[in-house]
């Protein structure tokens, strides 16, 4: 086996019958397995990584296209929906560093363009904007986020 390559017992057991059928001795089988591990496996891994990257890019592009076409938050409504979404995120994550991390996650994953996530955040941001605080003790103080969404009990 090449230096730095671990012996793959499970992989070897999968091909051992073929190696025996070819009447390869241990050195020959080792060379074949080493060449496979050194040359073929990295090619397979590289191709798989590229396919995953391409699929992620395609998903992100599809989400962006679907977001722009969404009748509730897309098209001409998108900038406003994004502003309300940002308001909801700011309320949930008041720490600027955490907000930046979350924004980075949304951008890198493509989930920031997910129409349903945008709808949820837009709705939350709008509800926060529409919630009002009663004046001077007339109504029991500010509403919690749960009260904004579900109403007050009793």
MODELLER restraints for C-alpha pairs under 7 A, 6 or more apart:
rsr = mdl.restraints
at = mdl.atoms
rsr.add(forms.Gaussian(group=physical.xy_distance, feature=features.Distance(at['CA:1:A'], at['CA:30:A']), mean=6.18, stdev=0.5))
rsr.add(forms.Gaussian(group=physical.xy_distance, feature=features.Distance(at['CA:1:A'], at['CA:31:A']), mean=6.70, stdev=0.5))
rsr.add(forms.Gaussian(group=physical.xy_distance, feature=features.Distance(at['CA:1:A'], at['CA:34:A']), mean=4.52, stdev=0.5))
rsr.add(forms.Gaussian(group=physical.xy_distance, feature=features.Distance(at['CA:2:A'], at['CA:34:A']), mean=5.81, stdev=0.5))
rsr.add(forms.Gaussian(group=physical.xy_distance, feature=features.Distance(at['CA:2:A'], at['CA:38:A']), mean=6.92, stdev=0.5))
rsr.add(forms.Gaussian(group=physical.xy_distance, feature=features.Distance(at['CA:19:A'], at['CA:29:A']), mean=6.47, stdev=0.5))
rsr.add(forms.Gaussian(group=physical.xy_distance, feature=features.Distance(at['CA:60:A'], at['CA:110:A']), mean=4.72, stdev=0.5))
rsr.add(forms.Gaussian(group=physical.xy_distance, feature=features.Distance(at['CA:63:A'], at['CA:113:A']), mean=5.43, stdev=0.5))
rsr.add(forms.Gaussian(group=physical.xy_distance, feature=features.Distance(at['CA:63:A'], at['CA:114:A']), mean=5.32, stdev=0.5))
rsr.add(forms.Gaussian(group=physical.xy_distance, feature=features.Distance(at['CA:64:A'], at['CA:113:A']), mean=4.98, stdev=0.5))
rsr.add(forms.Gaussian(group=physical.xy_distance, feature=features.Distance(at['CA:66:A'], at['CA:115:A']), mean=6.66, stdev=0.5))
rsr.add(forms.Gaussian(group=physical.xy_distance, feature=features.Distance(at['CA:67:A'], at['CA:74:A']), mean=5.38, stdev=0.5))
rsr.add(forms.Gaussian(group=physical.xy_distance, feature=features.Distance(at['CA:67:A'], at['CA:113:A']), mean=6.03, stdev=0.5))
rsr.add(forms.Gaussian(group=physical.xy_distance, feature=features.Distance(at['CA:67:A'], at['CA:114:A']), mean=6.32, stdev=0.5))
rsr.add(forms.Gaussian(group=physical.xy_distance, feature=features.Distance(at['CA:67:A'], at['CA:115:A']), mean=4.72, stdev=0.5))
rsr.add(forms.Gaussian(group=physical.xy_distance, feature=features.Distance(at['CA:68:A'], at['CA:74:A']), mean=4.23, stdev=0.5))
rsr.add(forms.Gaussian(group=physical.xy_distance, feature=features.Distance(at['CA:68:A'], at['CA:75:A']), mean=5.00, stdev=0.5))
rsr.add(forms.Gaussian(group=physical.xy_distance, feature=features.Distance(at['CA:69:A'], at['CA:75:A']), mean=6.07, stdev=0.5))
rsr.add(forms.Gaussian(group=physical.xy_distance, feature=features.Distance(at['CA:70:A'], at['CA:115:A']), mean=6.73, stdev=0.5))
rsr.add(forms.Gaussian(group=physical.xy_distance, feature=features.Distance(at['CA:73:A'], at['CA:81:A']), mean=5.64, stdev=0.5))
rsr.add(forms.Gaussian(group=physical.xy_distance, feature=features.Distance(at['CA:73:A'], at['CA:119:A']), mean=6.40, stdev=0.5))
rsr.add(forms.Gaussian(group=physical.xy_distance, feature=features.Distance(at['CA:81:A'], at['CA:122:A']), mean=5.18, stdev=0.5))
rsr.add(forms.Gaussian(group=physical.xy_distance, feature=features.Distance(at['CA:82:A'], at['CA:122:A']), mean=6.87, stdev=0.5))
rsr.add(forms.Gaussian(group=physical.xy_distance, feature=features.Distance(at['CA:84:A'], at['CA:122:A']), mean=4.95, stdev=0.5))
rsr.add(forms.Gaussian(group=physical.xy_distance, feature=features.Distance(at['CA:84:A'], at['CA:125:A']), mean=4.43, stdev=0.5))
rsr.add(forms.Gaussian(group=physical.xy_distance, feature=features.Distance(at['CA:84:A'], at['CA:126:A']), mean=5.93, stdev=0.5))
rsr.add(forms.Gaussian(group=physical.xy_distance, feature=features.Distance(at['CA:85:A'], at['CA:118:A']), mean=6.58, stdev=0.5))
rsr.add(forms.Gaussian(group=physical.xy_distance, feature=features.Distance(at['CA:85:A'], at['CA:121:A']), mean=4.48, stdev=0.5))
rsr.add(forms.Gaussian(group=physical.xy_distance, feature=features.Distance(at['CA:85:A'], at['CA:122:A']), mean=4.48, stdev=0.5))
rsr.add(forms.Gaussian(group=physical.xy_distance, feature=features.Distance(at['CA:85:A'], at['CA:125:A']), mean=5.55, stdev=0.5))
rsr.add(forms.Gaussian(group=physical.xy_distance, feature=features.Distance(at['CA:87:A'], at['CA:125:A']), mean=5.36, stdev=0.5))
rsr.add(forms.Gaussian(group=physical.xy_distance, feature=features.Distance(at['CA:88:A'], at['CA:121:A']), mean=5.91, stdev=0.5))
rsr.add(forms.Gaussian(group=physical.xy_distance, feature=features.Distance(at['CA:88:A'], at['CA:124:A']), mean=5.78, stdev=0.5))
rsr.add(forms.Gaussian(group=physical.xy_distance, feature=features.Distance(at['CA:88:A'], at['CA:125:A']), mean=4.44, stdev=0.5))
rsr.add(forms.Gaussian(group=physical.xy_distance, feature=features.Distance(at['CA:90:A'], at['CA:99:A']), mean=6.88, stdev=0.5))
rsr.add(forms.Gaussian(group=physical.xy_distance, feature=features.Distance(at['CA:93:A'], at['CA:99:A']), mean=5.67, stdev=0.5))
rsr.add(forms.Gaussian(group=physical.xy_distance, feature=features.Distance(at['CA:106:A'], at['CA:112:A']), mean=4.39, stdev=0.5))
rsr.add(forms.Gaussian(group=physical.xy_distance, feature=features.Distance(at['CA:127:A'], at['CA:148:A']), mean=6.56, stdev=0.5))
rsr.add(forms.Gaussian(group=physical.xy_distance, feature=features.Distance(at['CA:131:A'], at['CA:148:A']), mean=6.74, stdev=0.5))
rsr.add(forms.Gaussian(group=physical.xy_distance, feature=features.Distance(at['CA:133:A'], at['CA:141:A']), mean=6.38, stdev=0.5))
rsr.add(forms.Gaussian(group=physical.xy_distance, feature=features.Distance(at['CA:133:A'], at['CA:142:A']), mean=5.22, stdev=0.5))
rsr.add(forms.Gaussian(group=physical.xy_distance, feature=features.Distance(at['CA:134:A'], at['CA:141:A']), mean=6.51, stdev=0.5))
